[in-house]
Amino acid sequence: MTDSALIGPVAAPDLHVMSFNIRRRLPHLNPRSPDRWVRRRPILKRLLAAEQPALIGVQEALFDQANFVRHALGDPYRSIGYGREANKGGEGCPIFYDSRRLRVLEWKQTALSDTPLRPGSTSWGNHTPRVVVDAVFHDLAMGVDFQAVNTHFDHRSRTSRLRSADVIRRIVLASQLPTVVTGDFNTDANTAPYDRLTGQGLLLDAWNTADERLTEEWGTFLNYRSPQRNLKRIDWLLVTPGVPVRKAAINVKRYVGGWPSDHAAVQAVVNLAASPPKGEK
């Protein structure tokens, strides 16, 4: 029996996009801990197999977890991105995509630091490396190109989050293509980093602009607890103006056996083909 999906596969011109912090695998946890990867792995597979987003920006994926996600999504899926450490290992922010629908034209990964081309570099008060992956995709069904950006901001340094938001702004401004940004921003919507990205109209929050919201406005850091509406919404899915958002959702589905992650997946159905290049009306 197939699990029911909150959104599931969609047909062109619509595109199903997801942002999901899958929670890195940690050693030496209590055998009963809901955080144990061995417990979460089959649950995560069920969610991904049901939802089948054509594009998904993932955070906190170790190498083996990234491989697991790609196989859980299915044979047609591919990924770009690598670990954030100097040796390109450790946690990453890979972007996964359905190769039946999307083709990568170009992509790069850079550090969120004063030396972005040096893997593993840190600046701005963050003690762990942070990265951003940005790519240009060609939509095979619609014959259009668009930009996708995926990132994970620092959890401790406010300065790092602000400077990282400036980096994302520059990446978006440098392209004339319609853009979708996914990430765990480690700060609530309507804080300063959020305002840096959305306050001047550069990007719009898909949750706010959606024609239809399929769920309540849940906090996205569940921490293996029941969803609440008053918690912070720290995982966002942003789009450039002119990109229609048909549906938006915060997926807090709990399966028998537990939660797939300590975060909720954020989902949207967008139509990137309906957006004119930036600067055109």
N, C-alpha and C positions, 0 to 999 in steps of 0.2 A: 504493500500500500504506500502510495506517494504522499509525503507530507504536504499539507496545504501551504500555499505561499501567501505572503502579504501582498506582493506585487507579482513576482514570477517573470518569466520571459515575456517580452513585448515585441510587437512588430514595428518595422520602419513605417513612418519616419521617427517614431518614438525611440528613445534609448534609455535603458534602465541603468542607473548609476548608483553605486554604493560606496560609502566610506565606513571602514570597520577596523577598529583597534582590536586585534585578536588576542592580545595579552601574551607577552613572551613566556616561553617555557622556563620555569624556575625549578632548581633542584632542591631536594631535602625538605619537601613540604610534608605536613601531616598527611597520612594516608587518607584521611577523611576530608581533607581540604577541598572545597569546590574549585580551587585554583589549579589543581593538578591537571597537567596537559593530557595525561593518559585518560582522564575522565572527560575532559572537554572536547577532545579530538573527534569522537564520533558524533557528538552533538553539533559541533561546528560543521561537520560534513553534511549533516541533515539540513541545516539552515541554508548552506551555500547551494546544495543540490536542488533545493526547493525554489530558491529565489533566482538563481541564474542571471545575475546582472551582467550586462555586456561589458561594463567597465567597473572596476572596483579598486579603489585606493585603500591599501592595507597599511596599518602601523604595527610596530613591535614584532615583526616577523623575523625570527631566526631562520637560518638557511633551511633547516629541515622542515620548519613550519611553512615556509613559503612553498616548498615543494609539495607539501601536503595540501595546501590551499589550491594550488594549480590542478592537482589530480582530483581533488574533491569537486572542483567546478566542472571538470570533464576534459576529454582529449583535445577539443578544439582550442582550449584556452592556453595563452602564452603569458609571459610576464617580463617586465623590465625593472631594473633596480637591483641594488646589492647592499651589503651591510654598511653600517655607518662608521665602523672603526678604521684605523689607518691601513689595516690589511684587507679592508673591504669585507670583513666578517662582522659578526654581531647582529644586532637588530637592524632591520631595514624598513623602508617605506615603499615596497614594490607596488607597481600598478599591474593588475591582471586584466586581460581583455580577451574577448571572444574573437578568434581569428576569422571566423565565418562572417563577421560583421565589420571588424576593424583591422586596419593595417597600420603599423608604426612607420612613419616617414622619418622621424628623427627623435632622439631623446638624449637627456643628460641627467646626471645626478651631481649635485654640488652640496658642499657643507654650508650650514648656516653659521658663518663666521667671517672674520675679516680676510681670510684666505680660502675662499670657496672652492678653489681647485685642488686644495690639499686634503685628501681623505683623512678623516679622524680629527680635523682641527676644531678648536673651540674658541669662542670669544664671548664677550658680552655678559659674563657671569655664569654661563652654563658650564658645569663640570663634566657633562657627558656630551659627546658629539650629537649634533642634530643635522638633519639633511632635508633636502627637497628634491623630488624627481619631477621634471617637467618634460612633456612629450607632445609631438604633433602627430595626430592620428588622421587617417583617411577613412571616412565612412563609406564602405563598399556599397551599401544599399542606396545611399543618397548621393554619392559622388561629391561630398563636401569634406573639407578639412577642418579640424578643430584642435584646440590645445587642452591638455589635461595636466593638472598640477596636483601633487600629493605630498603631504608633509606631516611632521610631528613636532610641535613646539615644546620648549623646555618646561618642565613641571615646577621648577623652583624660581628661576630668575625672571622677574617682570621685565627687566631691561632686555633680556634675550628675546622674550616674546614680542616686544615692541620692535626691536631691530629685525627680527625674523619676518614680522608683518611687512616691514618696509621692503625686504627682499622679495616677498611674494608680489607686492605691488609692482616692483620693477619688472618682474617676469611677465606679469599680465600686461603691463603697459607696453612692453617691447614687442608684443604680437598684435597683429591686426585680426587674428582669428577669434571666433567665439570661444570662450574658455569655461571650463568647469574646474573648480578647486575642491579637493577633498582633504580632510585632515583631522587629527586630534590636536586641538589648539591649547589644551590645558588651561583654558580660561573661559568664563561664561560669555555667552552672547551679550552684547551691549557693554563690554569692557573696552579699554583703550585699544588693544590689538584688533578687536572686532571692528571698532570704529575706523581704525587705520585702513582696513580693507573695504568697508562698506559705507563709511560716513560720507565720502565724496562721490558716491555713485559709481565707483570703479567696478564693484562687485555687488551682487544682491544675494541675500540669504534665500535659498530655495524653499526653506520652510515658510518664510513670510510671503513669497510670491506665488506659491502653488495654487492652482485652480481648486485642488481638492487635497485635504489632509486626511490620511487614512487612520491616524492614531491621535492620541492625546499628545501634548507637548511634554513628553517625558524628559527627565534628566537623563543624560546619556552615559554617565558614569554610575552604573548600577552597583558595582562592587558586590555582586552575587546576592543582592537583596531585591525585594519586590520594587517595581518601578514606582517613582513618585513624580508628581508634576512640579514640585517646588525645588527640585535639585537642579544643579547647573547643567546647561546644555553646552558642553565643551567640545563636542564633535560637530563640525559644520560641513555643509555642502553648499558651495557658493557658485554663482554663475554670472557671466557678464550680462549687462542690460540687453534686452531684446531676445534672450533665450527663454522661450516659453517653458514653464514648469507645469506639467499636467497633474502630477501627483507627488506628494511628499509623505514620508513616514519615518517613525523612530521605532525600530523593531525590538520589542522587549519580550519576544516569545521565549518561554521557558519550556524545555522538553523534560520528559521523564528522565531523571538522571542528573539534571542540573542545567546550568547556563552555559552557552558556548564561550562566553568571555565576560570580563568584568565591565566591559562597555557594551552599549547597544549599537547595533548597526544603524546607520542613517542612510535612507534611500530616497531616490527621486526618479521620476520619469520626465525626461527633458526632450526637446526637439531642437537639436543644434543646427539642423538644416534650415530652420525657419528664421535664424538670426542673421542679419546682414553683417558683413565685415564692419569692424569698429570704424567709426567716422562716416559711415554711410547711413542714410535714412530710408 
